[in-house]
Amino acid sequence: MVAARSHRTALAFSLLGALLPAACNRGGSQSRRVVGGLADFGALATDGARQRFCAADQLSGRLLVIDPADGDTLFDLQSIGGSVGGLLHDHCSDSCYTAVSSRNRIDVFDPSLYFRRSTIRLRASPFAMAPGAGGRLLVVTSAGLIDLDPKTLTQNTLLPTVERDALLVTDRESRFACLVETLNGAAVVNRFDLANLAAPPITSATGTMPGRVIAAALDFDGELLYVATDKAPGIHRLDAETLAQFDTIDVGDGLSGMALSSTGLRLFYSTTGPLVESVIVEPRLPGPSVTLPDVPRERGVALSATNQELAVWSGDGSITTNGIFEFVIRAPSILRQGEAGTLTLEGRPNALYFLFLSGGPAPLLLDKPSKPEPRLLELSLVLGYALVAQGQLDGAGRATVEDIVPPGLSTEAIDSVWQAAQTDAVFPPRYELSNAMFIRFLGPDCP
């Protein structure tokens, strides 16, 4: 997608200049109650290919699939036959792995229709999972951290002892994985080289991240690891290669949830009140906030693949979806060759729109830092930046852009970041930016 530079790039830069004096980027925090009666948090995950959330009630084994755009429940499996300790959507195999902890197994669901394709039997209880290299899985179990091949069912033990509530994250190129767990009242990270799992892991310094682990995430390039704990300062950023402390984001005590946007430029977090706040990571400035009907429960905050909706699992056992921006891009964040690749825009009726893409993210403020919720252009000018579509939203405030999958993909995945601007046909113009979203176009070999 870096090759997307074109003769229209000059027009894109001229439009960027027009955006600079603009005025408005209001948040759109509409809350939709999806479902109640989920008493015990098990897992909350995102399916980027289908733009869905998936939630699992731990004790009952209830599995829900939710449309974040309108809050509809698409599938409701009342019980899958055991308690659930983890969920993972693997887009290369197009599978939803569900850790059925009480039955020592991982169920493999078809994520389109949610029927059980197969079951992987284990010798211990599974919990958190993450994709490894070559289609393998990393799994936190009651008998340690294992490296599992879902096809041959062979497994290797990487660590003999792991806390059951440990978290796993891998970079999007599957080069390394980080295990984040709470030991002796503080967060500890082990980093594994996925190309050489026989090598001992790199371990972070002990006692430097006080509190219980709440969340973990890697930035877009896999250079910084975010570790969130429930003790001040709350969010620690580590060098993802060495695990040395980079800096902190001070949110105080009581952090209950954290989600990093797929572009790595916006961070959302919840503490002790009925509110999700956000910051622009660089430069460190406040972003939009979302008011909630109830206080989020621990680890109960997830961000949609479009970076537009927050799913929040509240203390009263309900799940709500909450919009962030008023002007919205919606598209699958994972697309394959041969797919339609349709992108939709939702904004003000009859507004003019301009759709841009880049080969990666980079922050560029379009307002003074003192302005509340300053507009953030999240497209990298260095990696290639182009206007790919323009037009007018219809009377309902909608437009569709077809065939966004580029033809003739190579055997490697191609990454892109998309963002749009809208304005009314009035003078002076009033421009608003949409959410920015990351889309990966998978190659035929699905690396």
N, C-alpha and C positions, 0 to 999 in steps of 0.2 A: 504493500500500500504506500510505501515511500515513493514508488514510481508514479503516484497519483498527481505529481506536479503537472501543470498544463498551462496553456495560454490564458486560462481563467484565473491563474494565481494573482496576476496584477489586479484583476477586479476584486479578488478577495482582500488584498491589502488596502485597496481604496475603500472597501466597505468597512474594514477594521478602523480606518481613520474616521469614518462617519460614526462609528459606534462610540468613540471616545467621549464626546460631550453628552452622551445620552443620559437618561435619568433613572430608569426604574428596573428593578429585578425582584419583585415581591415573591415571598414564599407562598406555597399553596397547600397548607397543612390541613387537608380534609381528612377526617378520621372515619374509618369504616369498621364497625365491629363484625368480625368474620364468624366467630364461633365461641361458645363458652363451654364450661364443664371440663376443661383440661387441667386437672389438678396437679399433676406432677411433671415438671419439665424434663423432657428427654433429649430432644434435639430440634434445631431450627436451621434449615439449609435452603439454598437457592439453586434452582435449575435455570441456568442462563439460556439454554437452547430453546426453552419453551416459555420463558419469562414467568416462572412460577416460584412460589414458596412451598416448602414441604416441612411439616411439623409433626413431631411424634410425642405422644404422652408416654412417659416412661413406664409407669406401673401397669396401665391398662393395655399398652401396646397399640393404642389407636393411632392411625396414620392419616394425616390430612394433607391434601394438595390444594393450594389456594392461588387464585388469580389476583396478583397484587393491584391491578388496575381498578377493578371494581369490587374486590373483596369476596367474590363468589367462591364457594367451596366446590372444586371440580371433582374430587374424589374423597371419600370418607370411608376408610377401612376401619371398622369398629374395633377389630383386634386381629393382630397378625400372629397370635399364639405365643406371646411372651413379652417381657419388658424390653424397651428399646433404649439403647445407650449411645447410638450414633447414627448419622446419615451421611452419605456421600454420593453426589452425582458425578459420574465419570462419563465425559462426553465422547471420549474416543471409542469406548465400548458401548456407549449409549445405554448406560445401566444406572439404576439407583440401588446402591448397596445399603442395606439396613442391618445394623448390628442388633441382633436379638440376644441381649445379654443373658437373660435367665435361662436360655436354651442352648447356650454355647454354639451359636451358629450365626452366619451372615446370610440373609435372604437377598436375592438379586431380583429386583423388580424391573419390568419394562416401564420406563417413565412416560410412555405415551398413554397406555391404558391401565397401568398399575395392576398387572397380573404377575404372579411370582414365576419367574423363568426357571430359577434353580436355587439350591441351598448349598452353602459351603459349611461343612461341619468342622468345628474346632475342638481343641482339647481344653479350652478355657473360655471365659466370658469376654466377648468383644465390646469395645466402647468406641472411642474416637477413631476415625480412619482418614487417610489421605492418599492421593495417588502417588505411586512411586515411578521408577523408570521402567520402560518397556511393558506397560500394562500391569505392573505389579501393584500391590497395596501395602501400605504401612498400617498396622492395626495395634492400638493400645488394648491389651488384654489383662485379665487378672493374673496371668502368668508372665507378664512382661511385654515389651514392644517386639512385634514380629514383622518380618518381611514375608508377604504371602503372594504366591502366584495363583490367581483365580482359575487359571486354565488347568494347570497340573496339580494344584492343591499342595504343592511343596511349600514349606515355610522354614524360615531361619529366625532364631532369636537374636535380636540386636541388643536388648537390655533385659536382664532377668527380672528386674523389679521396677515397676512403674506405678505411680498413683493412678487410680481408676478414673479420676476426673481430669487427667492430663489432656492437653490439646495438641493437635498436629497441624502444621502448615507446610506447604511446599511452594516453591516458586513456580511460575507458569511454564518454565522450560524444563521442569523436573530435573534440575541439577542438584538440588539439596533439599533436605527436610529439617524442620526444627520441631523438637518435642519440648513443650512448655508445661511444667508441672510445679506444684507447691511442695516445697521441702523445708521443714523446720521454720515455718512461718514466713517464707519468702519464695519468690519465683526463681526457678532455675531453668536454663535452656540447654539442651543438647542438640548440636548441629551435625547431621549425617550427610556425607557425600554419597549421593545416590549412584554414582558411577563406581564407587568403591566402598561398599557397605562393610567390607572386612576391616577397613581402617577404623581406629577408635574415634568416637565423636569428639568434637570440640565442645567444651563445657563453659558456660558463663561463670563469672565470679559469684561466689555465694554471699548471701546477705545484703546484696545491693539493691534488690527490688522487693521491699517489704510488702507483706499482705498475701492474700489468696488470689490465685490466678483467675481472672474473669474472662479475658479474651486475648487473642493473638492474631496478627496479620502481617503480611509482607507488602511492601510498596510495589509500584508498577514494575520497576526494574529488578526487584529482588535485592536491593542494596541495603534497605533498612527494615529491621524487624520491630514491630510494635508489640509491646507486652503490657497489658492492662491488669492492674491489681486493685483490691478494695482499700488499700492504704495510700495516703499521700506519698508522693505527688500524684499517683494514679496511673499515668501512662509513661512508659519508658521506651525510648528508641535506641536500638542497638545496631551496631555495624553487623550486617547479616553474615559477613564472612568471618570476622574474628570474634563476634559477640561482645566486643568492647562497648561500653556505654557511650552513646552519641550525644543524647540530650534527653530532657523530660518535658512532658506537657502537664502542667500542674492543674488538676481538676479537684484536688482535695481528697478527703476520705469518702468512702461510701460508693465508689463507682460500681455500677451494676451491669453495664453493658457497653460494648464498643463495636463500631463497624467502620471500616475504611473503604472509601469509594474505590472502584476498580481502576480509576485513573491515578489513585494514590494522592490526590490533592485535597480531598475533603475528609474530615474525621468526625464521626458522629458518636456521641456518648450519652449515657444516662447515669444519674447518681441516685439521690434519695427521694426525689420529687417526681410528680407526674409530667415529666418533660424530657425530651431528647434535644440536646444542644449540639452545635457543630462548630468546628474551626476550619478555616483555610490553613493548611499545614504550612505553606511557605508563600508569602509572608504570614506570620502567625496573626490572623485576624478572625473575628467572629463571623460565622456564617448563619444560615437560616436555622431556626429552632422549630420544634414540633410539640405542641401541647397535647397531652394524652388524657384519656378519661381516668386512668389509674396509674399507679407506680409500676414501672417494669420490674419483672422478677429477674433474678440473677441469670446472666447469660441469655436473656430473652430479647435481644435486639439484633435484627438482621437487615441488611440493605439489599434491595433488589438489584439484579444484574444491570438494569438501566440507570442505576443511581438515582431513581426518582421516588421510590416508595420505601418506607420503613415498615417492617413487620415487627410488632411489639407483643410479646407474651407478658401479660400483666399478672399482678399478684392475685387478682380475683379469678384466675383460671381462663380468661378470655384472650383471644388474639385479635389485634386490630391492624389494619394497614393504613398508612398515613402518607399522603402525598407531600412532596417537598417544594417543587417548582410549579408555577402556573402555566408555563410554556414547556411542553414535554415532547421528548423523542422516545419512541418505543420501537425496539427491534430486538431480535434474538442476539445475544452476545456471543453465540457460537453458531457458525454457519459452515456448511459443506458445499463442495462442488455439486452442481445439479439442483440445489435448492433455490427456491424463488428469491429469497433475500429481500423481503418487503419491510420497509421502514415507514412508520406513520408519525405524523406531527399533530399535536393537539394544542391549540392556543386560542387567541381571540378571533371571533368570526370576521372573515374578510380581511384579516391582516396580511401584509406582505411577509414572506419568509425567505431566508437564505440559509442553506444547509452547507456546512463545511466539514472537511475531514483532514486528518493529519496522520503521520506515521507514528505518533506517540504523544504523550501529554507533556505540557509545560505550563506553569502558571503565569498569567499576564493580567494584572488588575486593570479594569477599564474605568474605575472610579478612584477618588482620593481615599486613602486608607481610613480617614476619619468618618467616611460615610457608613451608616448602618448597613450591614449585609452588602458589601461592595460586590459588583459584578466581576466574575472571574472567567476569563477566556482560558480554556484548558487545552488548547491546541498548540503543538510545538511548531514554531516557525522554522526552526533549524531542520527538522526531519521532513519537511514538505507539508505544505498547507495550501488547500485549494477549495474553491467554491464548486460544489458538485451538483447543486440543484437550487432553483429559485422559482417562486411563483406566489400564488395567493391562496390562503386558506379559504375553505368554502363557508357557507352561511352557518354551519355548525362548528366552525373553527378547526376543521380537519383537512389534512392533505396526506397523500400516499406517494412514496417514492419506490418504484419497483426495481428489481434486478440490481441490487447493490453488491451481489457476489461477483468479484472480478473473474473474467474468463481466463482459462489457461493457468490455473494455480500451479506453483511448483510443488515439490514434495515436502516443502517446509511450510509451517503455518505463517500467515501474514497477519500482522496486528495493525489495528487502526483505531483512532479516537474520533468521535463524531460530536458536533455541537451545532446548534442553530440559533439564529436571531430572528425576531419578528418586530414589525413596526406597523403602525397605522399610516394610511395615506393622508397624513395631515402635516402641517408645518407649524412649529418645528417638529421633526420626527421624534418619536418616543420608542427607543429600542429596548427589548428585553432579550435575555439569553435563556436558552433551555438548559436542562440538565446535560452534562457531557457524559457520553458512555463509550465504553471500550467494546470493540467487536473483533473477535478472532476468526479469520477464515481458515479453516482446517485444510491442510493438504491431503492428497489421496491416501498417504501413508499414515495420517493422523499422528504426527510426532508428539 
